[in-house]
Amino acid sequence: MNRPRPTCSRCLYPVDHPFGLTLDHEGVCSGCRVHEEKTSLDWAARAARLREVVIPSIIGRRRGDYDCVVPVRGSPESFKVLDIVKNELGLNPLVVAYNCQFHTPAGIANIDLLREVFDVDFRLHTSNPVIYKKLVRESLARFRSLRWPFLAGETQFPVRVAADKGIPLVIWPVHQPTEQTGTHSYVEEPEMSRRSRHCYDLLGWEPDELVTTSSLLQPNDIEDLEYPADAELLEHGIRGLYLSNYYPWDTRRYSEEMVNRFGARCARQPRTFDTYDRIDDATYMTVHDLLKQSRLGYSRVVDQLCREIRFGRVSRADAEIIAAHYAAQPVEEGVAEFARWLGLAPEGFDWLLHKLSPPPPVSPTPLNAAQQAFVDSYRVNHEPVTGAEPYILFGKGLSL
Ligand SMILES: [Zn+2]
C-alpha cells in the first residue's frame, strides 16, 4: 500500500529516515538545519583547531612511523581525503581499503591512481570470496541488504589495523548521519565509535547475531567483521575523527576539484546523475539501490538530490522530477550479473525485492531542458561502471 509520508519542506527526506530525522515548526528537517552550519561556521578556524589542537593531542601516542590510518574507496572523494591528510595536515598515513568484491574499472583505476599521486603505503584486505558470498546471502535474507557485510568489514578493518600497529588515529571522511539527517551539530565533533557503528552502519545488529543454527555461518566466518575489543582501543588510545567536522564537506565540489587536479576518474552509472558517488562498486546503483528503494521507499539519488538542494544547485521541484525519473530506471543487466555471482535465480531476487513492497513505477518521468542541463553538468572521463565486464576482485584483472 502506498501512502504519502511527511517529508521535509526544503529537501526530499521522509520523516521516517532510518538515521532518525525531526521536522521543526516550519517543516524543515534537522538535516537541512544542520547543513546551514556549512555557511555559518568559521571553517578556517575549525581546520586550524584540527591541525593544531586535536590531532597533536592524539598522535603523540603513536608507535612507529605512521601518524594515522586512512580508509579509502575507489571514488574521487578519497583523493580529497588524502589531499587534506598529506598536503594540508602534513601527516604520514597508512592507507587501507576493505575490498568491496564488486569493483568497477573506474574504481580500480582510482585506487591505482591515488596510490601513485599521493605516494602512500597501502593495504587492501580481501575477505575470502566464498565466505563473503555466505555473508551476503545471510544479509539478504535477514535485512534485504547486500551491503551490510561490506559496511561491517569496512568499519572494522581500519580500526583493526590501527590496533595491530599501535596507530592511535583513524581519519574518516564524512559522518553520514550528520550529513543526511543532522544527528549532530558539527561543533559537537562526533567521532567514530562502536556505538555509532552499531546504530548507523550496522542497522542495530552485530555480526555475531548472524551466526545461528539456521544461518549456515560459522563463528570463523565473521572474523573480518568483528570490531576490536574496547580494551584494545583504550590501550592504544585509538580515536576515529571525521574530516566533515572540520571542513565544509561538499562531495560534489571536492570530487570535481580532484578530477581537475589529479585526473580522478568519474563515470556514468545507472539510476542516478551522480558520476562521482560510489562509482567503485558495480552493485551500488543496481542491486543495492533497488533493495534500498524497496526497503525505505526512496533510492540513493534522493540522498544525492538532498545534498544538491541544500547547496542550492537544484530546486526542490526539479529534484522531485529527477528523483522520479531515476527511480523508474530498470537495471536488468545488473541484477542478472549479481544473481550469476551469487548463484541465485533472477526470479528469486525479484521475490526478495518485492515480497514486502510493491514494484516501483515503470514509466520514467521525462526531464525538461533545465533538469537535463543539471544532470549533464556532472563530469565523465571514464567508461560507465556497468557493462559487459564482470566484477573485478583485484586490480590486475582477476575476477572470480
Ligand atoms: Zn530537509
Residues whose N, C-alpha, C, O or C-beta is under 5 A from the ligand:
A	BS01	ZN	C8 R10 C11 C29 C32
